[in-house]
Amino acid sequence: MSPASPSLSRWRQFNALTKPRVIQLIVFCALIGMVLAVPNTPSWPEVQLGALACLGIWFVAGAAAAFNCLVEKGIDARMKRTAWRPTAKGELSDRDTLLFSTLMCAIGSWILYVWVNPLTMWLTFATFVGYAVIYTVILKPLTPQNIVIGGASGAMPPVLGWAAMTGEVGPEALILFLIIFLWTPPHFWALALYRVEDYRKSGLPMLPVTHGNEFTRLQILLYTFVLLAACLMPFVYRMSGWFYLFSAVILSLGFCGYAWALWRNYSDALARKTFRFSLIHLSLLFAALLIDHYL
């Protein structure tokens, strides 16, 4: 097999900055917000609007991820999980990364403002600022509650999707926001538990570093209990039906089960399984909302 061309290799480096797997989940959650905002089967103009909104959100989210890589390149270089990133390895300069992030944000904002609506553009840009600046630059190195407060930015995708289709932020969108907001801490702390030495070396005040393993496990358990209640709200508010309720109960009890086992008897392997299940939990939960919407 011939080696990749320099231009292809360069493209892969810039693509890596956008954290593609994270962006896929962001766009998927935004898409769920869009679908739920349309009462019936979407018309062709609504499909086009949703596609443009997804594209714009993808660009801005990718810009935020690239800016995060730029700011944290020194920290990333000290952590096994992130040492491969082009900025951490010095393969991309600060100037190129900043230019890439700026261009991505500008293109995405333009798409959202011109082709979707100004509200979605401003909400998406505020999410960019919240993640790239408030969370990455200020909160993350300052407080062990960084992921709790900063989780507000990560919970915005369904709100953006709802705003794209309706031009407003309804209570349904806020319920979806609350679910992701409460899901984020136990999801991320499970990762931080088995990556605690990486975070200790990085100097970041993550909860397992500042408060210890046992305290973090208890917080994960308590959050999964509260998350379970939040996951029932779409049914209570009559956003969804029995299919979603059944799915939400099974998935949330599964998350609680992992958290309970982690609290009772810790191991890195179990923390890793809990982290992986948290991704399955959110993906299938929102997929159940999507299916239920058309039943």
N, C-alpha and C positions, 0 to 999 in steps of 0.2 A: 504494500500500500504506500503510495507516494505521500510525502509530508504535506500538511495543509499549507495553502498559499498564505503569504503574509497578510493579505487583505482579509481572508477568511479567518485567520487566527485573530486578527484585530477585531473583527466583528464579534467573535466569540467572547473576547475579553469585555467588550462593551455590553454584550448581552448578559454576561455574568454579573455585571454591576446592578442590573435591574432585579436580581433575585427572582428568576422566572417562576419558580414553584410558589413563592409567596404571592406574586402578582396574579397567578392563576386563581388562587383562593380568593383574593381581593375582588377580582373581576367576577368570579362566580357568585360571591355574596351580593355584589352590586346587581348582577343579573336577576337574582332572586327578588331583590327589592323592586326591580322594574316589572317583573312578571306579576307579582302580587299587587302592584299598583293598578294593573289593568284588569277590570272585573271579568271580562270574557276573553275569548281567543283574540290575540292582538291582530290588528289590521296590518296591511303591508306598510303604510306610513309609520305605524308604531314600531314595527320590526326594524325599519330603517333608523328611526330615532334611537331605539335601544342599541343598535349596532354602533352608531356614532358615539353614543354615550359610553359604551364599553371601551371603544378605541381611545376616547379622550381620557377616561379614568386610567386606562392602562399606561398611557404616556406619562401622566402626572405621577402615578404611583411608582413607575420605573424611575422617574426623576428623583423622587424622594429616596428610593433605595440607593441610587447612585451617590446622592449627597451624603447619605449615611455611611457608605463605604469610604468616602473621602474623609469625613470627619474622624472616623474610627479606624483609619488604616494602621495607626500605631498599635491600638488595642487588638485589632484583628491579627496582626503579625505575631502576637504573643499567645494566641489561642489556636489549638489544633483545628477546631471546627471551622475557623475562618481564615487560617493562614494561607489558604490557596487563592484567595481573592486577588484579582489583578492589582488593586491598589495596595494591598498588604505586601505583595511580592515586588512592588515597584515597577510593574510592567506597564502601567498607565500613569502618566504624570498628573499632578494636581490640576494643572491648567486644562488638560484634555478631559479629565473627569468632571471638573466644574462646568466646562463648556458643554459637555454632553448632557449633564443634568439640567442646565439652564435651557438648552434647546428642547429637550424632551418636555420640560414643564411649559415652555412657551407654546409648543405645538399642541399639547393636550389642552391647555387653557383656551387656546384659540378655537379648537374644535368644539369644546363645550360651550363657549360663549356664543359663537356664531351659529352652530348647527343644532345645539340642544336648548339651553336657556341660561341666562346670567346667574340665576340662583345656584344651579348645579356647578357652574364654573367657580363661583366664590366659595361654596362649601368644599369643593375639591381642593382648591388652593389653600383654604384654611387647614385642611387635613394635611397637606404638604408641609405647611409651616409647623403644625402641631407635631408631626413625626420627625421631620428633618431638623427642626430648630429646637422647639420646646422640649421634646423628648430626648433626642440624640445629644444636643449640645448642653442643655441645662439639667434636666431631670436625671438622666441615666447615670452621670457621674456624681450626683448630689445626694440621692436618697434611695434606700432599699425599696421604697414604695414606687419607684420609677415606672415599673410595668403596670401598676394599678392606675396611676394618673395618666401615663402615656397611652394606656390601652384605649382611651377615648378616640384617639386617631385611628387605631386599628378597627374600631367598631363602626366606623362611618360608612363603609361601602354600601350596605343596604339603604341607608339614608340618601346617599348620592343617587342610587338607582331609583328610589321612589321620587326624589325631586326631579330627576330627568324626565320622568313620564307624566308627572302631575303639576310640576312647577311650584310645589309646596312640600312641607315636611309634616306628614300626618302622624297621629298617635301609633298607627301600625308600624311605621318606620322606626319610631322610638322604641317600640318593643323589640324589634330586631336588633337595634343598637344595644339595648340592655343585655340581650342574650350574649352577644359577642364580647361586650365589655366585661361581663362576669366570667366568661369562658377563658379570657386571656390570661389572668394570673395563674390559675392551676395548670394551664397548658404550658406556660413559660417556666414556671417554677419547677415543674417536673423535669424539664430540660436542664435547668440550672443545678438541680440536685446531683445529677450524674456528671455534670460538667463543672462542678464546684471548683476544682483545682485550676481550671482554665480561667474562671472568673476571679479567683484569688490572685493569680499571676497578673491579670489585666488591671487590677486595682479598682474594678467597678464594685460598688457596694450592693451587690445582689443579696437577696434575703438569706440564702444558705450561708453566705460568707459572713454577714453581719449578725445574724440571729441563730445560726446553726441549723443542722439537719432536722432535728425533731420539731422545732418550732415551724419550719417551712412545711413539713409534712402535715402538721395540724392545720395550717392555713389552707393548704390544698384541699384537705377534707372538708373544711367549713365552706370554702368557696363552691365545691361541687354540690353541696346541699342547697345553697342559695341559688346556684345555677339551675338545679332541677326545678325549683319553684318558678324561676323565670321562663324556663322552657315550656311551662304549661300555659303561659299567658296568651299565646296566639289562639289557643282553643277557648280559653276563658273569654277573650275579647271577640270571639266568633270570627277570627281571621281564617280559621282552619276547622277541619272536621275530625272525625274519629280516627281516620288513618294516621293523621299527624300526631294526635294524642297518643296512640299506641306506640308509634315510633319514638316519640319524644321520651315517653316513660321508660321504654326498654333501653334506649341509648343513654339516658341520664342516669338510670340505675347502674348501668354498666360502668360509667365514669365514676360514680360514687363507690362502686365495688373496687375498682382499681385504687382509688384514693384511700379507701378503708384498709385495703391490704398493704398499701405503701406505708400508711401510718402505723400499722401494727407490726410490720416486719420489713424493714427497709433492705433493699439491695439495688445496686446500679441497674441490674437487668430489669427489675420491676419498674424502676423510675423510667427507663427507656420505653418499656411497654406502655406505661401510663401516658407518656408523651405522644407516642404513636397513636394510641387509642383516642386521645383528645382530638387529633386531626380527623380521624374517622368519625368521631362524634359530631363535630361541627359540619363536616361535609354531608353526612347522611341526614342530619337534622334538617339542613336547608334543602336537601334533595327531597325529603319527605314533605316539606312545605310546598315545594314545586309540584309534586305529584298530587298532593291533596287538593291543590288549587283547581285542578282539572278533573277531579273525580265527581 
